[in-house]
Amino acid sequence: PCRCGLACQRIYIRGREAKLLTVNGRKFSSTEFEMAMSRLGENILKYQVAKVSSSGVGIRIVPADDFSPKQKILIQDEFKKIFGIKPNIKIVNEILFTPRGKTPAVIDETVRID
């Protein structure tokens, strides 16, 4: 039985949880950022959306050869339209791995992990 006393079957759903980022007092799911980047990132090899302050978001992009400066502006404009955030976009050669060997697409750099 469950804690409420009902003796019916319970269903457990396992899977990944979406990370929530709070930016300027608004909560966004990591899935929202991932969906936006999937529509905008046809010339992007890898990316990482990072919350860098309570009101700031940065996007690190490993560009494909045909990535253009116009795309950088397009991404900023779309993020402003969709999320109300104008991200700082940085072109990089690689996305760093976490200590666990992952390269998460969305991270919160304002949270300190001990």
N, C-alpha and C positions, 0 to 999 in steps of 0.2 A: 504494500500500500504506500501511497505517497504521504507526505507530511500532513496534508489536509485531512487525511483519514479515508479518502476514497480508495477502494480496492480494485481500481481498473488498471489496465496495462499502461505503462509509460513509454514514451518514445524518446530516445536520445539521438540527437543529431550531432554528428562530429564533422569537423572541417575547420577551415581557417576562419578566423574572425577578422573582420575588416578593422583597420586601425582608424580611430577618430582623431582628427586634428582640429583644435580650436584656434581659429585665426580671427582676430578682431571681434572676439565674442561669438563668432558663428562656428558651428560644428560641421565638419566635412568628413565624409567617409573616404578612406584611401581609394575605394572603388570608383568614386566620382572623379578623382584625379586621374586614375588609370584609364577610365573610359575617355576622358577628354584628350589625354595624350595619345591614345590609340587612334583617334580621329585626326590628330594633328601631326603625328610623328612618322609619316611615311618615309622620310629621309633621315631618320634617327636610328642609330644602332642600339643605343641604350640611353636611359634617362633616369634621373632620380629627383623627385619632388621632396624638398626639405623645408620643414618649418624651422626658421632660423631665429625668430623672435616672436613675441606675442602678436605682432602684426605683420611680420615679414615671412615671405616664402621665396625660396630660391629653387631654380631648376638647373641641374647639371645635365648637360647633353653631350653624348659621344656621337658626333655627326657622321652621316654617310658622306661619301665624296660629293654628292650633288645637293647637300644641305646649303641653303642660301641665307644671307642676312635678312631677306624678306620673311623667311619662315620664323626667325626669331621674333620679329615684330608681330607676325600673325599669332604666335603662341601667346605673347604678352597680351595682345588685344582680346583674344578669346578667353583667357583666364580672367581678365578684367570684366568681360561681359558675363561669363558664366558664374564666377565665384566672387566678383567684386574685389579681386586681388590682382595687382600688377607684379608679377614675379620678377626677380632679378635672375636673368639667364646667364649661365656661365658655360662656355664651351670647354670641354675637358677631353683628355685622351683616354681616360678610364674612370670607372666608378669603383671606389674602394670597397673592398670586402669587409664585412663585420668580423669580429672574432670567431663567429660560428661559420664563416666561409660563405655568407650570403651577400647578395647585393639587392637590398630591398628597394622597390620602386618608390615607396613613400616612407619617409622617416621624420621623426621629431627630434631635432637637435637641441631643443630647449630642455629636454628631460635628461637628467643626469642618472646614469646607471652605475651603481657601485658593484 
